[in-house]
Amino acid sequence: MLRPSPRRSFYVVVSWSGDAGQDWSWEIRRKRRPMGIRLREAGFRSHRAAHEAGRVALEDFLNGLVIERASRSAL
């Protein structure tokens, strides 16, 4: 059975809370089922800044998954 690519399984959501000056946040989510933990950061001044930070965080997260999978298969 083929497993879906992690790159297609996760995505970034940017949201605005509407509280004060730094209202934007990003969150990494999984498409088919909840992750069990929240990967989120808030305090950005614009949608663009939150999206870029989320994109970088998602890339780091996915790279970590690849390394973890490779180390498991090497055992």
Biotite code that builds the C-alpha atoms (Angstrom):
import biotite.structure as struc

atoms = struc.array([
    struc.Atom([0.000, 0.000, 0.000], chain_id="A", res_id=1, res_name="MET", atom_name="CA", element="C"),
    struc.Atom([1.354, 3.392, -0.966], chain_id="A", res_id=2, res_name="LEU", atom_name="CA", element="C"),
    struc.Atom([1.380, 6.063, 1.709], chain_id="A", res_id=3, res_name="ARG", atom_name="CA", element="C"),
    struc.Atom([0.605, 9.657, 0.728], chain_id="A", res_id=4, res_name="PRO", atom_name="CA", element="C"),
    struc.Atom([3.512, 12.043, 0.469], chain_id="A", res_id=5, res_name="SER", atom_name="CA", element="C"),
    struc.Atom([3.964, 14.125, 3.641], chain_id="A", res_id=6, res_name="PRO", atom_name="CA", element="C"),
    struc.Atom([4.269, 17.203, 1.432], chain_id="A", res_id=7, res_name="ARG", atom_name="CA", element="C"),
    struc.Atom([0.681, 16.701, 0.276], chain_id="A", res_id=8, res_name="ARG", atom_name="CA", element="C"),
    struc.Atom([-0.666, 15.769, 3.706], chain_id="A", res_id=9, res_name="SER", atom_name="CA", element="C"),
    struc.Atom([0.181, 19.000, 5.568], chain_id="A", res_id=10, res_name="PHE", atom_name="CA", element="C"),
    struc.Atom([-0.643, 22.643, 4.914], chain_id="A", res_id=11, res_name="TYR", atom_name="CA", element="C"),
    struc.Atom([-0.517, 26.091, 6.556], chain_id="A", res_id=12, res_name="VAL", atom_name="CA", element="C"),
    struc.Atom([-3.568, 28.063, 7.646], chain_id="A", res_id=13, res_name="VAL", atom_name="CA", element="C"),
    struc.Atom([-3.244, 31.790, 8.335], chain_id="A", res_id=14, res_name="VAL", atom_name="CA", element="C"),
    struc.Atom([-5.845, 33.469, 10.523], chain_id="A", res_id=15, res_name="SER", atom_name="CA", element="C"),
    struc.Atom([-6.604, 36.839, 12.070], chain_id="A", res_id=16, res_name="TRP", atom_name="CA", element="C"),
    struc.Atom([-7.882, 37.200, 15.616], chain_id="A", res_id=17, res_name="SER", atom_name="CA", element="C"),
    struc.Atom([-8.863, 40.869, 15.425], chain_id="A", res_id=18, res_name="GLY", atom_name="CA", element="C"),
    struc.Atom([-7.576, 41.716, 18.904], chain_id="A", res_id=19, res_name="ASP", atom_name="CA", element="C"),
    struc.Atom([-4.796, 44.319, 18.666], chain_id="A", res_id=20, res_name="ALA", atom_name="CA", element="C"),
    struc.Atom([-1.905, 45.336, 16.413], chain_id="A", res_id=21, res_name="GLY", atom_name="CA", element="C"),
    struc.Atom([-0.286, 41.908, 16.004], chain_id="A", res_id=22, res_name="GLN", atom_name="CA", element="C"),
    struc.Atom([-3.301, 39.787, 15.157], chain_id="A", res_id=23, res_name="ASP", atom_name="CA", element="C"),
    struc.Atom([-2.108, 37.311, 12.521], chain_id="A", res_id=24, res_name="TRP", atom_name="CA", element="C"),
    struc.Atom([-1.100, 33.704, 13.192], chain_id="A", res_id=25, res_name="SER", atom_name="CA", element="C"),
    struc.Atom([-0.223, 30.531, 11.277], chain_id="A", res_id=26, res_name="TRP", atom_name="CA", element="C"),
    struc.Atom([-0.959, 26.897, 12.066], chain_id="A", res_id=27, res_name="GLU", atom_name="CA", element="C"),
    struc.Atom([0.238, 23.671, 10.435], chain_id="A", res_id=28, res_name="ILE", atom_name="CA", element="C"),
    struc.Atom([-2.578, 21.178, 9.830], chain_id="A", res_id=29, res_name="ARG", atom_name="CA", element="C"),
    struc.Atom([-2.922, 17.683, 8.373], chain_id="A", res_id=30, res_name="ARG", atom_name="CA", element="C"),
    struc.Atom([-5.541, 17.047, 5.679], chain_id="A", res_id=31, res_name="LYS", atom_name="CA", element="C"),
    struc.Atom([-7.127, 13.699, 6.500], chain_id="A", res_id=32, res_name="ARG", atom_name="CA", element="C"),
    struc.Atom([-6.984, 13.525, 10.294], chain_id="A", res_id=33, res_name="ARG", atom_name="CA", element="C"),
    struc.Atom([-6.042, 15.743, 13.249], chain_id="A", res_id=34, res_name="PRO", atom_name="CA", element="C"),
    struc.Atom([-2.365, 15.851, 14.214], chain_id="A", res_id=35, res_name="MET", atom_name="CA", element="C"),
    struc.Atom([-2.883, 15.427, 17.960], chain_id="A", res_id=36, res_name="GLY", atom_name="CA", element="C"),
    struc.Atom([-0.843, 18.557, 18.717], chain_id="A", res_id=37, res_name="ILE", atom_name="CA", element="C"),
    struc.Atom([-1.017, 22.161, 17.558], chain_id="A", res_id=38, res_name="ARG", atom_name="CA", element="C"),
    struc.Atom([1.896, 23.692, 15.692], chain_id="A", res_id=39, res_name="LEU", atom_name="CA", element="C"),
    struc.Atom([1.057, 27.382, 15.774], chain_id="A", res_id=40, res_name="ARG", atom_name="CA", element="C"),
    struc.Atom([2.621, 30.798, 16.198], chain_id="A", res_id=41, res_name="GLU", atom_name="CA", element="C"),
    struc.Atom([0.920, 34.175, 16.626], chain_id="A", res_id=42, res_name="ALA", atom_name="CA", element="C"),
    struc.Atom([1.892, 37.826, 16.853], chain_id="A", res_id=43, res_name="GLY", atom_name="CA", element="C"),
    struc.Atom([2.414, 38.777, 13.207], chain_id="A", res_id=44, res_name="PHE", atom_name="CA", element="C"),
    struc.Atom([1.508, 42.212, 11.886], chain_id="A", res_id=45, res_name="ARG", atom_name="CA", element="C"),
    struc.Atom([0.336, 41.098, 8.439], chain_id="A", res_id=46, res_name="SER", atom_name="CA", element="C"),
    struc.Atom([-1.115, 38.138, 6.578], chain_id="A", res_id=47, res_name="HIS", atom_name="CA", element="C"),
    struc.Atom([1.979, 38.045, 4.399], chain_id="A", res_id=48, res_name="ARG", atom_name="CA", element="C"),
    struc.Atom([4.370, 37.903, 7.376], chain_id="A", res_id=49, res_name="ALA", atom_name="CA", element="C"),
    struc.Atom([2.366, 35.121, 9.039], chain_id="A", res_id=50, res_name="ALA", atom_name="CA", element="C"),
    struc.Atom([2.113, 33.158, 5.789], chain_id="A", res_id=51, res_name="HIS", atom_name="CA", element="C"),
    struc.Atom([5.848, 33.371, 5.102], chain_id="A", res_id=52, res_name="GLU", atom_name="CA", element="C"),
    struc.Atom([6.734, 32.322, 8.665], chain_id="A", res_id=53, res_name="ALA", atom_name="CA", element="C"),
    struc.Atom([4.243, 29.448, 8.428], chain_id="A", res_id=54, res_name="GLY", atom_name="CA", element="C"),
    struc.Atom([5.662, 28.343, 5.089], chain_id="A", res_id=55, res_name="ARG", atom_name="CA", element="C"),
    struc.Atom([9.179, 28.232, 6.551], chain_id="A", res_id=56, res_name="VAL", atom_name="CA", element="C"),
    struc.Atom([7.938, 26.354, 9.634], chain_id="A", res_id=57, res_name="ALA", atom_name="CA", element="C"),
    struc.Atom([6.105, 23.830, 7.429], chain_id="A", res_id=58, res_name="LEU", atom_name="CA", element="C"),
    struc.Atom([9.239, 23.234, 5.370], chain_id="A", res_id=59, res_name="GLU", atom_name="CA", element="C"),
    struc.Atom([11.272, 22.657, 8.550], chain_id="A", res_id=60, res_name="ASP", atom_name="CA", element="C"),
    struc.Atom([8.579, 20.322, 9.882], chain_id="A", res_id=61, res_name="PHE", atom_name="CA", element="C"),
    struc.Atom([8.459, 18.296, 6.641], chain_id="A", res_id=62, res_name="LEU", atom_name="CA", element="C"),
    struc.Atom([12.253, 18.049, 6.480], chain_id="A", res_id=63, res_name="ASN", atom_name="CA", element="C"),
    struc.Atom([12.192, 16.696, 10.035], chain_id="A", res_id=64, res_name="GLY", atom_name="CA", element="C"),
    struc.Atom([9.626, 14.059, 9.021], chain_id="A", res_id=65, res_name="LEU", atom_name="CA", element="C"),
    struc.Atom([11.819, 12.921, 6.136], chain_id="A", res_id=66, res_name="VAL", atom_name="CA", element="C"),
    struc.Atom([14.848, 12.595, 8.418], chain_id="A", res_id=67, res_name="ILE", atom_name="CA", element="C"),
    struc.Atom([12.797, 10.701, 11.015], chain_id="A", res_id=68, res_name="GLU", atom_name="CA", element="C"),
    struc.Atom([11.416, 8.278, 8.405], chain_id="A", res_id=69, res_name="ARG", atom_name="CA", element="C"),
    struc.Atom([14.894, 7.692, 6.978], chain_id="A", res_id=70, res_name="ALA", atom_name="CA", element="C"),
    struc.Atom([16.342, 6.930, 10.427], chain_id="A", res_id=71, res_name="SER", atom_name="CA", element="C"),
    struc.Atom([13.498, 4.493, 11.186], chain_id="A", res_id=72, res_name="ARG", atom_name="CA", element="C"),
    struc.Atom([13.967, 2.620, 7.915], chain_id="A", res_id=73, res_name="SER", atom_name="CA", element="C"),
    struc.Atom([17.716, 2.350, 8.551], chain_id="A", res_id=74, res_name="ALA", atom_name="CA", element="C"),
    struc.Atom([17.102, 0.366, 11.752], chain_id="A", res_id=75, res_name="LEU", atom_name="CA", element="C"),
])
